[in-house]
Amino acid sequence: MASRRQFIQSGLALSAASLPAVSALAAQAAPGGASQTLRLERFVVDVRLPQAVELARHAAIRGIPVAETSGDLTEIWRGDFAPRWKQAPMALAGATTRGELFVLETLANDHGMRVVYRGRHDGSKRARARHRLSGPAEVLAGATARAHGFSRGFSWSALAGALAACPVGLTPTARLELETEAVAPGPAGDEPLYTWIIAPRAALTARA
C-alpha cells in the first residue's frame, strides 16, 4: 500500500474498497471543509445519451447553464465558446461521447485550458457497470455515494454535486475505479459515457 505522501505526489489507482482513502485525502486538501470552487459556466450534454441527460438535469438544478449537442459541436462552438474563449478561458463540465470530449479538449488546449477531471462510465448493457474517474481527490470523494445498504453505489446526483464543487488551486489528484449495478438506460450501442471538467490551466494544478 502506498503511503499518503506517495498518493499525493503521484496519484493512486483505488478499488471500491479503498474509497475511504479518497475521502481522507480530500479532507486533508481542504482543512476545515472550506475551499474555493470553480465557477462552471456551462454544462455540455449530448442529448442522445440518457445518462448524460440525467446528469445535466442535476447540474441545471445547481444553477449551471446547460449547452445541448447531439454530436455536432459546430453551433455551440461558433455561437458560444469561440467568441468567449477569444476573450478569456472559462471553466465548463460535460457528459458526452469520447469524440466530443476530444474535440473540446483539443480546442481548449489552444485557449489556455485543459481537462482537469475525466470519468469513463461503461456497462449499460452488462450486469455490472464500471466507473473510472481521475482528477481532484475532492471531486472523486464527492462523486461516490452509499447505496443498497452496506455496498458502494454510484449516484448521478452525487457526481453533479461533486463537479459543481470542484476546488481550485493546489489540490491532490487521484484515480478511482469502482463497479456498481448496471446503469440503465444507457447510450445506444453501449458506447461509454465520458464526464469531464475543462478549466483554465491557472485554476487547478490537477490534471486528468
C-alpha positions in Angstrom: 0.0 0.0 0.0 1.4 3.4 -1.0 2.0 6.0 1.7 -0.1 9.1 1.9 2.8 11.1 0.6 3.2 8.8 -2.4 -0.6 9.1 -3.0 -0.4 12.9 -3.1 2.6 13.0 -5.3 1.7 10.6 -8.0 -2.0 9.5 -7.5 -3.2 6.0 -6.7 -5.5 3.6 -8.5 -8.1 2.7 -6.0 -10.6 -0.1 -5.8 -14.1 0.4 -4.3 -12.8 -1.0 -1.0 -10.3 1.9 -0.9 -12.9 4.7 -1.2 -12.3 6.0 2.4 -8.7 6.8 1.4 -10.0 9.2 -1.2 -12.3 10.9 1.3 -9.4 11.2 3.8 -7.2 12.8 1.1 -10.0 15.2 0.1 -10.4 16.3 3.7 -6.7 16.9 4.0 -6.7 19.0 0.9 -9.4 21.3 2.4 -8.8 21.7 6.1 -12.0 22.5 8.0 -14.0 21.6 4.9 -13.7 25.1 3.4 -12.3 25.5 -0.1 -12.8 27.8 -3.1 -14.6 26.2 -6.0 -14.6 26.6 -9.8 -17.4 28.6 -11.3 -18.7 26.3 -14.1 -20.1 28.5 -16.9 -21.5 25.7 -19.0 -22.5 22.1 -18.8 -22.3 20.4 -22.2 -24.7 17.5 -22.7 -25.1 15.1 -25.6 -28.9 14.7 -25.6 -28.7 11.4 -27.4 -27.3 9.8 -24.2 -29.9 9.2 -21.4 -27.3 9.0 -18.7 -25.9 12.4 -19.8 -29.3 14.0 -19.8 -29.9 12.8 -16.3 -26.6 14.2 -15.1 -27.3 17.5 -16.9 -30.7 17.7 -15.1 -28.9 17.6 -11.8 -26.3 20.2 -13.0 -29.1 22.6 -14.0 -30.7 22.2 -10.6 -27.4 23.5 -9.2 -27.5 26.6 -11.4 -25.1 25.6 -14.2 -26.3 26.7 -17.7 -26.7 23.7 -20.0 -25.5 23.6 -23.6 -27.1 20.8 -25.6 -25.5 18.9 -28.5 -26.3 15.8 -30.5 -22.9 15.0 -31.8 -22.2 18.2 -33.8 -20.4 20.8 -31.8 -20.4 23.4 -34.6 -23.3 25.5 -33.2 -22.0 25.6 -29.7 -18.5 26.4 -30.8 -19.4 29.2 -33.2 -22.3 30.7 -31.3 -20.9 30.5 -27.7 -17.5 29.1 -27.0 -15.3 30.6 -29.8 -16.3 34.3 -29.1 -16.0 33.8 -25.3 -12.7 31.9 -25.4 -11.1 34.7 -27.5 -11.6 37.0 -24.6 -10.7 34.6 -21.7 -10.6 30.9 -20.8 -13.6 29.5 -18.9 -14.5 26.5 -16.8 -17.0 24.0 -18.1 -18.1 20.5 -17.4 -19.9 17.9 -19.5 -21.3 14.5 -20.2 -20.6 13.5 -23.8 -19.1 10.8 -26.0 -15.3 10.4 -26.2 -15.3 12.1 -29.7 -17.0 15.2 -28.4 -14.6 15.4 -25.5 -11.6 15.0 -27.8 -12.8 17.9 -30.0 -13.4 20.2 -27.0 -10.1 19.2 -25.3 -8.2 19.9 -28.5 -9.8 23.4 -28.9 -9.4 24.1 -25.2 -5.6 23.4 -25.3 -5.3 26.3 -27.8 -7.1 28.7 -25.4 -5.2 28.1 -22.2 -7.4 25.4 -20.8 -7.1 21.6 -20.2 -9.1 18.7 -18.8 -8.7 18.5 -15.0 -11.3 15.8 -14.3 -12.2 12.8 -16.6 -14.6 10.0 -16.0 -15.5 7.0 -18.2 -18.7 5.1 -17.5 -19.1 1.7 -19.1 -21.5 -1.2 -18.9 -25.1 0.0 -19.5 -25.8 -3.4 -21.2 -24.0 -5.6 -18.7 -24.7 -7.0 -15.3 -22.2 -4.6 -13.7 -21.3 -1.0 -14.6 -17.7 0.2 -14.3 -16.8 3.8 -13.5 -13.2 5.0 -13.9 -12.5 8.5 -12.6 -9.4 10.7 -12.4 -8.9 14.2 -11.2 -9.1 16.2 -7.9 -9.5 14.0 -4.9 -12.3 16.1 -3.6 -14.3 15.5 -6.8 -13.8 11.8 -6.6 -14.8 11.6 -3.0 -18.0 13.6 -3.7 -18.8 11.5 -6.8 -19.3 8.3 -4.8 -22.5 7.6 -2.8 -23.5 4.9 -0.4 -26.4 2.9 -1.7 -28.1 -0.6 -1.2 -27.2 -0.9 2.4 -23.5 -1.5 3.0 -22.4 -1.6 -0.6 -21.0 1.3 -2.6 -23.2 2.6 -5.3 -23.0 5.4 -7.8 -25.2 8.4 -8.0 -25.5 10.8 -10.9 -26.8 13.4 -8.5 -23.7 13.0 -6.3 -21.5 13.3 -9.3 -23.2 16.5 -10.4 -22.7 17.9 -7.0 -19.1 16.9 -7.0 -18.4 18.6 -10.4 -20.1 21.8 -9.2 -17.9 21.7 -6.1 -14.6 21.2 -7.9 -11.8 23.0 -5.9 -9.4 25.5 -7.3 -5.7 26.0 -6.7 -3.3 23.4 -5.3 -5.2 20.1 -4.9 -4.1 16.5 -4.8 -5.2 14.2 -7.6 -6.4 10.6 -7.5 -7.7 7.8 -9.7 -10.7 5.7 -8.7 -12.3 2.6 -10.3 -15.5 1.1 -9.0 -18.2 -1.3 -10.1 -21.9 -0.9 -9.4 -25.1 -2.3 -10.5 -25.7 -1.8 -14.2 -26.7 1.7 -15.1 -29.9 1.9 -17.2 -30.9 3.2 -19.6 -27.6 3.5 -21.4 -26.2 5.1 -24.6 -27.2 3.4 -27.8 -24.7 0.7 -28.8 -23.3 0.6 -25.2 -20.9 3.5 -26.1 -19.1 4.7 -22.9 -20.2 7.9 -21.5 -17.5 10.5 -20.6 -17.9 13.0 -17.9 -15.3 15.8 -17.6 -14.3 19.3 -16.4 -12.2 21.6 -18.6 -10.7 24.6 -16.8 -8.1 27.3 -17.2 -4.6 26.0 -16.7 -4.0 28.5 -13.9 -7.1 27.4 -12.0 -6.0 23.9 -10.9 -2.8 22.0 -10.5 -4.7 18.8 -11.1 -4.6 17.1 -14.5 -6.7 14.1 -15.5 
